[in-house]
Amino acid sequence: MLSANPLEGLEQQIVFGIASGSIYASLALALVLIYRAMEAINFAQGEMATFSTFIAWMLMTTFQWSFWITFPLVVVLSFVG
């Protein structure tokens, strides 16, 4: 099916690429900051990012919470955990 905007797919891919790149960049920045401060590589940061993403997904799909309630809660839980 043809859409009215032929660049719609391209626009979606650009936004998705920027979002994915931002996540990778923030995780890489966190690794560099921890390494410079402690001179130790913390491989648990990937686990923490995955865990917080899973908690957000579970709250939004299972319990039907809105993004605006879930996001601040997951940020707080990530800092505590």
C-alpha positions as CSV (number, residue, x, y, z in Angstrom):
1,M,0.0,0.0,0.0
2,L,1.4,3.4,-1.0
3,S,1.3,6.1,1.6
4,A,0.6,9.8,0.9
5,N,4.2,10.7,2.0
6,P,6.8,8.6,0.2
7,L,9.5,9.6,2.8
8,E,7.4,8.4,5.7
9,G,9.5,5.3,6.1
10,L,12.7,7.2,5.9
11,E,11.6,9.7,8.5
12,Q,10.7,6.8,10.9
13,Q,14.1,5.2,10.3
14,I,15.9,8.5,11.0
15,V,14.0,9.0,14.3
16,F,14.6,5.4,15.3
17,G,18.3,5.7,14.4
18,I,18.7,8.9,16.5
19,A,16.9,7.2,19.5
20,S,19.0,4.1,19.3
21,G,22.2,6.0,18.9
22,S,21.3,8.2,21.9
23,I,20.9,5.0,24.0
24,Y,24.2,3.6,22.9
25,A,25.9,6.9,23.4
26,S,24.6,7.3,27.0
27,L,25.7,3.8,27.9
28,A,29.1,4.4,26.4
29,L,29.4,7.7,28.3
30,A,28.5,5.9,31.5
31,L,31.2,3.3,30.9
32,V,33.8,6.0,30.2
33,L,32.9,8.0,33.3
34,I,33.1,4.9,35.6
35,Y,36.3,3.8,34.1
36,R,37.9,7.2,34.5
37,A,36.7,7.6,38.1
38,M,37.6,4.1,39.3
39,E,39.9,2.6,36.6
40,A,37.6,-0.4,36.5
41,I,35.1,-1.4,33.8
42,N,31.6,-1.9,35.1
43,F,29.9,-4.5,32.8
44,A,26.8,-4.5,35.0
45,Q,25.6,-1.2,33.3
46,G,24.2,-3.2,30.4
47,E,22.3,-5.3,32.9
48,M,21.0,-2.2,34.7
49,A,19.8,-0.7,31.4
50,T,18.1,-3.9,30.4
51,F,16.4,-4.3,33.8
52,S,15.0,-0.8,33.8
53,T,13.8,-1.2,30.3
54,F,12.0,-4.5,31.2
55,I,10.4,-2.9,34.3
56,A,9.1,0.0,32.1
57,W,7.8,-2.4,29.5
58,M,6.1,-4.6,32.1
59,L,4.4,-1.6,33.8
60,M,3.2,-0.2,30.5
61,T,1.9,-3.5,28.9
62,T,0.8,-5.6,31.9
63,F,-0.6,-2.8,34.1
64,Q,-1.5,-0.4,31.3
65,W,0.3,2.5,33.0
66,S,0.9,5.6,30.9
67,F,4.4,6.6,29.8
68,W,4.3,9.7,31.9
69,I,3.7,7.8,35.1
70,T,6.1,4.9,34.2
71,F,9.1,7.0,33.2
72,P,9.7,8.9,36.4
73,L,9.1,5.8,38.5
74,V,11.6,3.7,36.5
75,V,14.2,6.5,36.7
76,V,13.9,6.5,40.5
77,L,14.0,2.7,40.7
78,S,17.1,2.7,38.5
79,F,18.9,5.1,40.8
80,V,17.9,3.2,43.9
81,G,18.6,-0.3,42.4
